[in-house]
Amino acid sequence: MVREIGLPIRFATSFSEHPTDAQLVEECKRGNLRAYERLYEQHAPRMKSLALRLLGSRADAEDAVQDAFLKVYRAMAGFDGNSALSTWMYRILINCCYDVLRRQQRAAEAPVTREPAADSKVSLKIALERALARINERPRLVFVMFEVEGLKHSEIAAILQVPEGTSRNWLFEAKRDLKRILTETSR
Amino acid sequence: MKFECGDLERALAVPDLMPEAREHLKTCAACRREYRLWSDISTTARELHEEWESPALWPNVRAAIMAGQQAQRKGNRFKMRIWGVAASLAAAAVVVAAVMLVKPAMNRTAPGTAGAPAATASKVTGDATFLTENALAEVEKNESAYRKSIDRLAALAQPEIAKAANEMTVNYRERLLLLDSAIAETRASLEQNRYSVELQKELADLYHQKQKALEELLARDQKN
């Protein structure tokens, strides 16, 4: 888990227009709040979408993203640059999503994944959304990251800390199960 | 090898469909449907990406970060207070050690002043506010060690004092100058009356104040 380390906050006004990841990390480590805001602007949209697919509601997705950014802030001093900044952030986000899922399970709340409104002619998109909720967790995660969010297998492998082959295999498993479910429901 | 319907799933495991599978799809409608669904899953998945405005999210993240920072600062202040108390206790221990050394020496010398060595007898008047030679040597040794520790602390704080980047640092610098002046005065008085317990206590107290001021200054420097 991430280390809990706080940093002094600075409100730098001068900031490179297109900072590299290394510059952003450096600025974040110096406590530059503007650098965190830049990180947020760059990654939050995709992080929200990914969290939405894992958690099923926008409110939960936003909570997970907020938690993730706070953990990124606390752990930034310990970020050693061995992995890409985005990889590290997505890994934190996924852990936050799992935390939310665990809380949901403990609270025995209604379905983890949002149920789209019933329709006489269910489109493939809605059917796919429903089917996603029924497949195994890891294949679902890889499917969402690869097919929905457009991450590469190399990135997914780094985020999940598994070999690339495993990521490809989980994607295949996800699509195979989705196809089976969609075929069954269309009958 | 002849490609059959049952081979399709295996064929889909690789991103590029093998030529035999492509040939099979031309002639098998069921497998074509399966393959189309397979492709549609990927195409449709891209539509599941959602973006929406969250105007409160960044302000919340920012507020959470700042709240975390404040909590961290409070924690640091608490630690510094604990450290200050520990330092006070250490200083008090020096004084207590000095007094403990004085008392037995006085007990030895007070009743039979006639039998005591001349040098000691001349210094000990039976008044508890004065030290013996041995006790004084011990106190001066402790004071010297304490002063050296504070000098090391002062050396650490020197860059911050020299910069005096803000009003708070200027205040600390002035306070430290006053303390140094008071220490110098007390030391000068002690030169005149080296056996005074009161003056030794006063000097120990001044050193303690200086130590505390330097620690506070260094803690502020670390936070910034």
Interface residues (C-beta under 8 A of the other chain):
Chain A: G6 L7 P8 I9 L33 Y36 E37 Y40 A44 P45 R46 K48 S49 L52 R53 R58 E62 V65 Q66 F69 L70 Y73 R74 L124 K125 L128 E129 L132 F143 V144 E147 V148 E149 G150 F172 K175 R176 L178 K179 L182 T183
Chain B: E9 L12 A13 E34 L37 W38 D40 I41 S42 T44 A45 R46 E47 L48 H49 E50 E51 W52 S54 L57 W58 N60 V61 R62 A64 I65 M66 G68 Q69 A71 Q72 K223 N224
